[in-house]
């Protein structure tokens, strides 16, 4: 069985989307494709294991939350 997921994060600016992309790069494995389109970060996941997809989505969401905090902090300076 093939399992896939697509997550789209929308930002105010392309610069913010790039910051978020850079923050999740260490988590990118062979089954994740991440890229910027306009002001959005798009993550496509594909695996034969639902457990792997769910764990990876959880990791990506956590990393994105950290990126949001960094973006908010830098915007408030």
Secondary structure, DSSP 4 states (H G I P E B T S, - for coil): --EEEEEEEE-SSHHHHHHHHHHHGGG--TTEEEEEETTEEEEEEEES-HHHHHHHHHHHHHHHHHHHHHHHHHHT-
